[in-house]
Amino acid sequence: MNSRKVAVVGIFGALAFLLTFIEFPIIPLLPFLKFDPSDCMVFLVTLIYGFFPGLFTLLIKNFLFIFRSGEGGLIGILMNILAGTVFIFFLTTLRKLKINVWVNYIISSLITGVVAFLLNYYIAIPIFTNQPTLQFVQNIGISVQIFFYLVLLFNFIKFFTNSFVSHLLVKKTRIENFIKEKAK
Protein backbone atom coordinates (compact mmCIF):
# COMPACT_ATOMS: atom_id res chain seq x y z
CA MET A 1 0.00 0.00 0.00
CA ASN A 2 1.33 3.42 -0.87
CA SER A 3 1.49 6.20 1.70
CA ARG A 4 -1.67 7.86 0.37
CA LYS A 5 -3.71 4.68 0.83
CA VAL A 6 -2.27 4.22 4.31
CA ALA A 7 -3.32 7.77 5.20
CA VAL A 8 -6.83 7.26 3.78
CA VAL A 9 -7.18 3.95 5.64
CA GLY A 10 -6.07 5.60 8.88
CA ILE A 11 -8.41 8.57 8.45
CA PHE A 12 -11.39 6.40 7.60
CA GLY A 13 -10.54 4.02 10.46
CA ALA A 14 -10.62 6.99 12.84
CA LEU A 15 -13.89 8.25 11.32
CA ALA A 16 -15.37 4.77 11.68
CA PHE A 17 -14.34 4.75 15.33
CA LEU A 18 -16.06 8.10 15.91
CA LEU A 19 -19.24 6.71 14.38
CA THR A 20 -19.24 3.90 16.98
CA PHE A 21 -20.50 6.47 19.47
CA ILE A 22 -23.82 6.44 17.59
CA GLU A 23 -25.16 3.04 18.56
CA PHE A 24 -28.55 1.69 19.48
CA PRO A 25 -30.31 -1.68 19.67
CA ILE A 26 -32.83 -2.32 16.91
CA ILE A 27 -34.26 -5.62 18.18
CA PRO A 28 -35.63 -5.19 21.73
CA LEU A 29 -35.35 -8.92 22.55
CA LEU A 30 -31.61 -8.83 21.82
CA PRO A 31 -30.39 -5.48 23.17
CA PHE A 32 -26.75 -6.58 23.05
CA LEU A 33 -26.92 -6.45 19.23
CA LYS A 34 -26.43 -2.76 18.56
CA PHE A 35 -26.48 -0.98 15.25
CA ASP A 36 -23.92 1.69 14.53
CA PRO A 37 -23.01 3.36 11.23
CA SER A 38 -19.26 2.84 11.65
CA ASP A 39 -19.02 -0.01 9.16
CA CYS A 40 -20.10 2.28 6.32
CA MET A 41 -16.61 3.84 6.48
CA VAL A 42 -15.04 0.38 6.33
CA PHE A 43 -17.21 -0.59 3.37
CA LEU A 44 -16.47 2.71 1.64
CA VAL A 45 -12.73 2.02 1.78
CA THR A 46 -13.39 -1.55 0.63
CA LEU A 47 -15.44 -0.36 -2.35
CA ILE A 48 -12.73 2.09 -3.38
CA TYR A 49 -9.51 0.21 -2.61
CA GLY A 50 -10.42 -3.44 -2.08
CA PHE A 51 -10.29 -6.11 0.63
CA PHE A 52 -7.04 -5.43 2.47
CA PRO A 53 -7.43 -1.65 2.88
CA GLY A 54 -11.00 -2.32 4.05
CA LEU A 55 -9.72 -4.93 6.50
CA PHE A 56 -7.10 -2.55 7.87
CA THR A 57 -9.78 0.14 8.29
CA LEU A 58 -11.90 -2.38 10.21
CA LEU A 59 -8.93 -3.31 12.42
CA ILE A 60 -8.09 0.34 13.16
CA LYS A 61 -11.71 1.05 14.11
CA ASN A 62 -11.81 -1.94 16.45
CA PHE A 63 -8.38 -1.26 17.92
CA LEU A 64 -9.52 2.24 18.87
CA PHE A 65 -12.80 0.81 20.16
CA ILE A 66 -10.86 -1.24 22.74
CA PHE A 67 -10.28 1.98 24.66
CA ARG A 68 -13.99 2.80 24.88
CA SER A 69 -15.45 -0.69 24.80
CA GLY A 70 -18.78 -0.83 26.49
CA GLU A 71 -21.02 -3.75 27.34
CA GLY A 72 -19.64 -6.14 24.72
CA GLY A 73 -16.00 -5.70 25.64
CA LEU A 74 -13.43 -7.76 23.79
CA ILE A 75 -16.02 -10.36 22.76
CA GLY A 76 -18.03 -7.67 20.97
CA ILE A 77 -14.89 -6.39 19.28
CA LEU A 78 -13.92 -9.90 18.18
CA MET A 79 -17.43 -10.47 16.82
CA ASN A 80 -17.32 -7.19 14.91
CA ILE A 81 -13.94 -8.02 13.39
CA LEU A 82 -15.02 -11.51 12.34
CA ALA A 83 -18.40 -10.46 10.95
CA GLY A 84 -16.91 -7.42 9.21
CA THR A 85 -14.16 -9.54 7.66
CA VAL A 86 -16.70 -12.06 6.37
CA PHE A 87 -18.78 -9.25 4.88
CA ILE A 88 -15.94 -7.45 3.10
CA PHE A 89 -14.55 -10.77 1.86
CA PHE A 90 -17.83 -11.65 0.17
CA LEU A 91 -18.37 -8.05 -0.94
CA THR A 92 -15.06 -8.02 -2.82
CA THR A 93 -15.32 -11.61 -4.07
CA LEU A 94 -18.82 -11.16 -5.51
CA ARG A 95 -17.78 -7.81 -6.97
CA LYS A 96 -15.01 -9.55 -8.93
CA LEU A 97 -17.62 -11.99 -10.25
CA LYS A 98 -19.54 -8.99 -11.66
CA ILE A 99 -22.64 -9.75 -9.58
CA ASN A 100 -25.18 -6.91 -9.51
CA VAL A 101 -24.18 -4.53 -6.71
CA TRP A 102 -27.52 -4.77 -4.88
CA VAL A 103 -27.59 -8.56 -5.12
CA ASN A 104 -24.01 -8.50 -3.84
CA TYR A 105 -25.04 -6.45 -0.80
CA ILE A 106 -27.97 -8.78 -0.09
CA ILE A 107 -25.96 -12.02 -0.47
CA SER A 108 -23.01 -10.66 1.55
CA SER A 109 -25.36 -9.45 4.30
CA LEU A 110 -27.20 -12.79 4.51
CA ILE A 111 -23.98 -14.85 4.58
CA THR A 112 -22.60 -12.56 7.27
CA GLY A 113 -25.84 -12.99 9.25
CA VAL A 114 -25.52 -16.79 9.18
CA VAL A 115 -21.85 -16.61 10.21
CA ALA A 116 -22.71 -14.12 12.97
CA PHE A 117 -25.40 -16.47 14.28
CA LEU A 118 -22.89 -19.33 14.45
CA LEU A 119 -20.32 -17.10 16.15
CA ASN A 120 -22.91 -15.87 18.65
CA TYR A 121 -24.23 -19.37 19.27
CA TYR A 122 -20.89 -21.12 19.78
CA ILE A 123 -18.57 -18.37 21.02
CA ALA A 124 -19.98 -15.01 22.09
CA ILE A 125 -23.05 -15.92 24.12
CA PRO A 126 -21.45 -18.79 26.10
CA ILE A 127 -18.45 -16.60 26.95
CA PHE A 128 -20.35 -13.37 27.55
CA THR A 129 -23.21 -14.85 29.59
CA ASN A 130 -21.28 -17.76 31.12
CA GLN A 131 -24.12 -20.11 30.20
CA PRO A 132 -24.95 -22.35 27.24
CA THR A 133 -26.71 -20.56 24.41
CA LEU A 134 -29.77 -22.81 24.68
CA GLN A 135 -30.21 -21.77 28.30
CA PHE A 136 -29.69 -18.10 27.41
CA VAL A 137 -32.28 -18.29 24.64
CA GLN A 138 -34.76 -20.04 26.95
CA ASN A 139 -34.17 -17.39 29.62
CA ILE A 140 -35.23 -14.63 27.26
CA GLY A 141 -38.28 -16.67 26.29
CA ILE A 142 -37.72 -17.46 22.62
CA SER A 143 -36.84 -20.55 20.61
CA VAL A 144 -33.46 -21.13 18.97
CA GLN A 145 -35.18 -20.82 15.60
CA ILE A 146 -36.54 -17.35 16.49
CA PHE A 147 -33.11 -16.44 17.88
CA PHE A 148 -31.55 -17.45 14.55
CA TYR A 149 -34.03 -15.32 12.59
CA LEU A 150 -33.52 -12.33 14.86
CA VAL A 151 -29.72 -12.51 14.61
CA LEU A 152 -30.01 -12.94 10.83
CA LEU A 153 -32.43 -10.00 10.62
CA PHE A 154 -30.21 -7.77 12.75
CA ASN A 155 -27.11 -8.52 10.70
CA PHE A 156 -28.98 -8.10 7.44
CA ILE A 157 -30.24 -4.68 8.56
CA LYS A 158 -26.81 -3.68 9.88
CA PHE A 159 -24.74 -4.76 6.91
CA PHE A 160 -27.21 -3.86 4.18
CA THR A 161 -27.85 -0.41 5.65
CA ASN A 162 -24.13 0.30 6.00
CA SER A 163 -23.60 -0.99 2.43
CA PHE A 164 -26.39 1.25 1.15
CA VAL A 165 -24.89 4.32 2.88
CA SER A 166 -21.41 3.44 1.56
CA HIS A 167 -22.79 2.99 -1.93
CA LEU A 168 -24.48 6.39 -1.79
CA LEU A 169 -21.31 8.03 -0.48
CA VAL A 170 -19.22 6.52 -3.27
CA LYS A 171 -21.68 7.18 -6.10
CA LYS A 172 -23.42 10.40 -5.10
CA THR A 173 -20.59 12.38 -3.54
CA ARG A 174 -17.93 11.35 -6.06
CA ILE A 175 -15.60 10.68 -3.15
CA GLU A 176 -14.03 7.85 -5.15
CA ASN A 177 -13.03 10.27 -7.94
CA PHE A 178 -11.75 12.79 -5.39
CA ILE A 179 -9.57 10.23 -3.63
CA LYS A 180 -8.22 8.77 -6.88
CA GLU A 181 -7.63 12.21 -8.49
CA LYS A 182 -5.58 13.37 -5.52
CA ALA A 183 -3.48 10.21 -5.80
CA LYS A 184 -2.29 11.21 -9.30
C-alpha positions as CSV (number, residue, x, y, z in Angstrom):
1,M,0.0,0.0,0.0
2,N,1.3,3.4,-0.9
3,S,1.5,6.2,1.7
4,R,-1.7,7.9,0.4
5,K,-3.7,4.7,0.8
6,V,-2.3,4.2,4.3
7,A,-3.3,7.8,5.2
8,V,-6.8,7.3,3.8
9,V,-7.2,4.0,5.6
10,G,-6.1,5.6,8.9
11,I,-8.4,8.6,8.5
12,F,-11.4,6.4,7.6
13,G,-10.5,4.0,10.5
14,A,-10.6,7.0,12.8
15,L,-13.9,8.3,11.3
16,A,-15.4,4.8,11.7
17,F,-14.3,4.7,15.3
18,L,-16.1,8.1,15.9
19,L,-19.2,6.7,14.4
20,T,-19.2,3.9,17.0
21,F,-20.5,6.5,19.5
22,I,-23.8,6.4,17.6
23,E,-25.2,3.0,18.6
24,F,-28.5,1.7,19.5
25,P,-30.3,-1.7,19.7
26,I,-32.8,-2.3,16.9
27,I,-34.3,-5.6,18.2
28,P,-35.6,-5.2,21.7
29,L,-35.4,-8.9,22.6
30,L,-31.6,-8.8,21.8
31,P,-30.4,-5.5,23.2
32,F,-26.7,-6.6,23.1
33,L,-26.9,-6.4,19.2
34,K,-26.4,-2.8,18.6
35,F,-26.5,-1.0,15.3
36,D,-23.9,1.7,14.5
37,P,-23.0,3.4,11.2
38,S,-19.3,2.8,11.6
39,D,-19.0,0.0,9.2
40,C,-20.1,2.3,6.3
41,M,-16.6,3.8,6.5
42,V,-15.0,0.4,6.3
43,F,-17.2,-0.6,3.4
44,L,-16.5,2.7,1.6
45,V,-12.7,2.0,1.8
46,T,-13.4,-1.6,0.6
47,L,-15.4,-0.4,-2.3
48,I,-12.7,2.1,-3.4
49,Y,-9.5,0.2,-2.6
50,G,-10.4,-3.4,-2.1
51,F,-10.3,-6.1,0.6
52,F,-7.0,-5.4,2.5
53,P,-7.4,-1.7,2.9
54,G,-11.0,-2.3,4.1
55,L,-9.7,-4.9,6.5
56,F,-7.1,-2.5,7.9
57,T,-9.8,0.1,8.3
58,L,-11.9,-2.4,10.2
59,L,-8.9,-3.3,12.4
60,I,-8.1,0.3,13.2
61,K,-11.7,1.1,14.1
62,N,-11.8,-1.9,16.5
63,F,-8.4,-1.3,17.9
64,L,-9.5,2.2,18.9
65,F,-12.8,0.8,20.2
66,I,-10.9,-1.2,22.7
67,F,-10.3,2.0,24.7
68,R,-14.0,2.8,24.9
69,S,-15.4,-0.7,24.8
70,G,-18.8,-0.8,26.5
71,E,-21.0,-3.8,27.3
72,G,-19.6,-6.1,24.7
73,G,-16.0,-5.7,25.6
74,L,-13.4,-7.8,23.8
75,I,-16.0,-10.4,22.8
76,G,-18.0,-7.7,21.0
77,I,-14.9,-6.4,19.3
78,L,-13.9,-9.9,18.2
79,M,-17.4,-10.5,16.8
80,N,-17.3,-7.2,14.9
81,I,-13.9,-8.0,13.4
82,L,-15.0,-11.5,12.3
83,A,-18.4,-10.5,11.0
84,G,-16.9,-7.4,9.2
85,T,-14.2,-9.5,7.7
86,V,-16.7,-12.1,6.4
87,F,-18.8,-9.2,4.9
88,I,-15.9,-7.4,3.1
89,F,-14.5,-10.8,1.9
90,F,-17.8,-11.7,0.2
91,L,-18.4,-8.1,-0.9
92,T,-15.1,-8.0,-2.8
93,T,-15.3,-11.6,-4.1
94,L,-18.8,-11.2,-5.5
95,R,-17.8,-7.8,-7.0
96,K,-15.0,-9.6,-8.9
97,L,-17.6,-12.0,-10.3
98,K,-19.5,-9.0,-11.7
99,I,-22.6,-9.7,-9.6
100,N,-25.2,-6.9,-9.5
101,V,-24.2,-4.5,-6.7
102,W,-27.5,-4.8,-4.9
103,V,-27.6,-8.6,-5.1
104,N,-24.0,-8.5,-3.8
105,Y,-25.0,-6.4,-0.8
106,I,-28.0,-8.8,-0.1
107,I,-26.0,-12.0,-0.5
108,S,-23.0,-10.7,1.5
109,S,-25.4,-9.5,4.3
110,L,-27.2,-12.8,4.5
111,I,-24.0,-14.8,4.6
112,T,-22.6,-12.6,7.3
113,G,-25.8,-13.0,9.2
114,V,-25.5,-16.8,9.2
115,V,-21.8,-16.6,10.2
116,A,-22.7,-14.1,13.0
117,F,-25.4,-16.5,14.3
118,L,-22.9,-19.3,14.4
119,L,-20.3,-17.1,16.1
120,N,-22.9,-15.9,18.6
121,Y,-24.2,-19.4,19.3
122,Y,-20.9,-21.1,19.8
123,I,-18.6,-18.4,21.0
124,A,-20.0,-15.0,22.1
125,I,-23.0,-15.9,24.1
126,P,-21.5,-18.8,26.1
127,I,-18.4,-16.6,27.0
128,F,-20.4,-13.4,27.6
129,T,-23.2,-14.9,29.6
130,N,-21.3,-17.8,31.1
131,Q,-24.1,-20.1,30.2
132,P,-25.0,-22.3,27.2
133,T,-26.7,-20.6,24.4
134,L,-29.8,-22.8,24.7
135,Q,-30.2,-21.8,28.3
136,F,-29.7,-18.1,27.4
137,V,-32.3,-18.3,24.6
138,Q,-34.8,-20.0,26.9
139,N,-34.2,-17.4,29.6
140,I,-35.2,-14.6,27.3
141,G,-38.3,-16.7,26.3
142,I,-37.7,-17.5,22.6
143,S,-36.8,-20.5,20.6
144,V,-33.5,-21.1,19.0
145,Q,-35.2,-20.8,15.6
146,I,-36.5,-17.3,16.5
147,F,-33.1,-16.4,17.9
148,F,-31.6,-17.5,14.5
149,Y,-34.0,-15.3,12.6
150,L,-33.5,-12.3,14.9
151,V,-29.7,-12.5,14.6
152,L,-30.0,-12.9,10.8
153,L,-32.4,-10.0,10.6
154,F,-30.2,-7.8,12.8
155,N,-27.1,-8.5,10.7
156,F,-29.0,-8.1,7.4
157,I,-30.2,-4.7,8.6
158,K,-26.8,-3.7,9.9
159,F,-24.7,-4.8,6.9
160,F,-27.2,-3.9,4.2
161,T,-27.8,-0.4,5.6
162,N,-24.1,0.3,6.0
163,S,-23.6,-1.0,2.4
164,F,-26.4,1.3,1.2
165,V,-24.9,4.3,2.9
166,S,-21.4,3.4,1.6
167,H,-22.8,3.0,-1.9
168,L,-24.5,6.4,-1.8
169,L,-21.3,8.0,-0.5
170,V,-19.2,6.5,-3.3
171,K,-21.7,7.2,-6.1
172,K,-23.4,10.4,-5.1
173,T,-20.6,12.4,-3.5
174,R,-17.9,11.4,-6.1
175,I,-15.6,10.7,-3.2
176,E,-14.0,7.8,-5.2
177,N,-13.0,10.3,-7.9
178,F,-11.7,12.8,-5.4
179,I,-9.6,10.2,-3.6
180,K,-8.2,8.8,-6.9
181,E,-7.6,12.2,-8.5
182,K,-5.6,13.4,-5.5
183,A,-3.5,10.2,-5.8
184,K,-2.3,11.2,-9.3
